[in-house]
Amino acid sequence: MPELSFREGSNADLPATFALSERAMHDSAARHGAVPPEPPPSEERIRGDWARQRGLIEFIAAQPEGRYVICEDGGKLIGYARMIRFGAMEELTELMVDPDHQGSGVGRALLERCWPGDPTRELGRIVVAAGAPSDLTLYTQFGVMPIGGHWHMRARADEYRHRRSQETDAPLPEVHVLTPARAVDEWTTMEPDAIGHERPALHEFFARDRSCLAFARSPSERPDSLCWVSSGGEIGPAIGHSAGDLVPVVLAALDRVAAGRDFEHLSVYTTTLSWWLMRRLRRLGFRVFWPSWVMCSVPLPGLDRYVPTRPPQLL
């Protein structure tokens, strides 16, 4: 690809690469029938999405030992990839290629620069991968394999409120809000056993950006499950000591969002291993909006008791 050039990205590139990701994701969703092909995301919508997600993206970009690679054709941005490291795990947070340049080897070239060589026992790799079979096959050539589904679940807010009002366990008095310091402490204690690596910096960021709900069977005991939720309606990540423990804390987060701003839809991500949570979400009107895969170079021990982050740049 002699006409293409690659360079390291900077903070000044973040708005442009975010806009490219919005257009690429819309194109992929339209090709798979998840959204109508027209109209594409407007500049106003992209600016609004950027304002909501800017804090998380700037946090990701600021992490040490990461890579942010941009591909240009004649000076025009046509693709980018970003990898960050949490402890002993390198996570590919984004791999985006302009729709007009897909299938030309840009994605592979970006991966070769973000994930050079092979994963090791000391340093693993993980990615939340959406795409066609050819895309998933490409990821496997860089040392990761699918270990569980990653589904974007959506429901109409009015339907959720109606169905929830018919349930006998609403409200949930056992769920309460933790202080930021307590939330970070509980997350750093509970999460590593589920996902196989530590992310204290991420939860310190969430402690500034979101509220942490906790479910405990007894007020005197440590929480059985935790869930971050933002004022903008982002739910997750969530973690439980068991798969069933996810249900009350995620429902409490959904109740909180549904009772707040006037959202048309409620969204939550779940792994396909979280059987108890998925069954409950189905009963509350949730449907699969977009399926993806969690792909990793090592087994992850507890995805049945974990709810992924929203937005989905990170597991």
Summary of the structure (lengths in Angstrom):
residues: 315
radius of gyration: 19.4
end to end distance: 32.0
largest distance: 64.6
contacts: 989
relative contact order: 0.15
helix: 39%
strand: 28%
